[in-house]
Each structure stands twice: as structure tokens, then as C-alpha cells.
């Protein structure tokens, strides 16, 4: 990432965070809230219906890619499965089959 102080540098970093119950609870909440803002129920692996005003995909592909990478590094398999399902639905619907990009970089 762009801020070195927030990068995971080793397996020990991952282990330390995974063993910190308070940190892990906050991490899970942050991922759930970001997904809810996009209209995705992380736990149910489905769209939130009906979506509240302001919910929905905002075309920030890089944010979804970073979140997927983060849950992968944190060994959160269930969260990753849900995010991957969301990404497939986005690609099929909102993105009309197009890929995920950050500028000209295919994510």
C-alpha cells in the first residue's frame, strides 16, 4: 500500500493481528461496513435488498481489489469467498462483463 506503516511485512504480522481479538473484531466490522455501503451483505453472500439510499457500487475497483487482497492475507477464507462472489456479480451486472481496473492497470 501507499503507507508503509500499514503494510503487513511478515507472517508474524498476520499472526499478531489474528491473535488480537479486539483488532480482529474491528477488522471484520470494517469489511462488513464497506461491503454494506456497496449494497453487499458479507455474511449472507448476497445483495442487500432493498438497498438503502446511497448504497451501491461506486466503481472503485481498486478498493475491492485491496479488500480481497487483505482478507486473503489475513486468511479470512469465508470473507474472501463472499467478496469473490460479489466481484463476479459486479462483473456480470454493473461492469457488463468488463474487467476490474485502476486507471489502465488490470486488477
C-alpha positions in Angstrom: 0.0 0.0 0.0 0.9 3.6 -0.1 1.6 3.9 3.6 4.4 1.7 4.8 3.3 1.8 8.4 0.1 -0.1 7.5 1.7 -2.8 5.4 2.0 -6.4 6.6 5.6 -7.4 6.3 5.7 -11.0 7.6 3.7 -14.0 8.7 4.4 -12.8 12.2 2.5 -9.6 11.5 -0.5 -11.6 10.3 -0.3 -13.9 13.3 -0.1 -11.0 15.8 -3.2 -9.3 14.3 -5.2 -12.5 14.1 -4.4 -13.2 17.7 -5.6 -9.7 18.8 -9.4 -10.3 19.4 -10.2 -6.6 19.6 -8.3 -5.7 16.4 -9.9 -8.7 14.6 -13.4 -7.7 15.6 -12.8 -4.1 14.3 -11.3 -5.5 11.1 -14.4 -7.7 10.5 -16.7 -4.8 11.2 -14.8 -2.5 8.8 -15.0 -5.1 6.0 -18.7 -5.6 6.6 -19.5 -1.9 6.7 -17.6 -1.3 3.4 -19.5 -4.1 1.8 -22.8 -2.8 3.1 -22.1 0.6 1.7 -21.7 -1.2 -1.7 -25.0 -3.0 -1.1 -23.5 -6.4 -0.3 -24.3 -8.5 2.8 -20.9 -10.1 3.5 -22.4 -12.8 5.8 -25.3 -13.8 3.6 -23.2 -13.5 0.5 -25.9 -11.6 -1.3 -27.2 -8.2 -2.3 -28.9 -6.1 0.4 -32.5 -5.8 -0.7 -34.0 -3.4 -0.7 -30.9 -1.2 -0.9 -31.0 1.9 1.2 -30.4 5.3 -0.3 -26.8 5.8 -1.1 -25.9 2.1 -1.2 -24.3 0.7 -4.3 -21.2 0.1 -6.3 -19.1 3.2 -6.8 -16.7 2.0 -9.5 -13.7 2.0 -7.2 -12.3 -1.3 -8.4 -9.0 -0.8 -6.6 -10.8 -0.7 -3.2 -12.5 -4.0 -3.8 -9.2 -5.5 -5.1 -7.4 -4.2 -1.9 -10.1 -5.6 0.3 -9.8 -9.0 -1.4 -6.1 -9.0 -1.0 -6.4 -8.0 2.6 -8.8 -10.8 3.6 -6.6 -13.2 1.6 -3.5 -12.2 3.6 -5.4 -12.3 6.8 -6.5 -15.9 6.0 -10.2 -15.0 6.2 -11.5 -17.6 3.7 -15.2 -17.0 4.3 -14.8 -13.3 3.8 -12.8 -13.9 0.7 -15.4 -16.3 -0.7 -18.1 -13.7 -0.2 -16.0 -10.9 -1.7 -15.2 -13.0 -4.8 -18.9 -13.8 -5.2 -19.7 -10.0 -5.1 -16.9 -9.3 -7.6 -18.4 -11.9 -10.0 -21.8 -10.4 -9.7 -20.4 -6.9 -10.2 -18.5 -8.1 -13.3 -21.6 -9.7 -14.7 -24.0 -6.9 -14.0 -22.7 -3.4 -13.3 -19.5 -3.9 -15.2 -21.3 -5.7 -18.1 -18.6 -8.3 -18.4 -15.7 -5.8 -18.3 -12.7 -6.3 -16.1 -11.6 -4.5 -12.9 -9.1 -1.7 -13.5 -7.2 1.0 -11.7 -6.6 3.5 -14.5 -5.1 1.4 -17.2 -3.9 -1.3 -14.9 -6.0 -4.5 -15.0 -6.5 -5.7 -11.4 
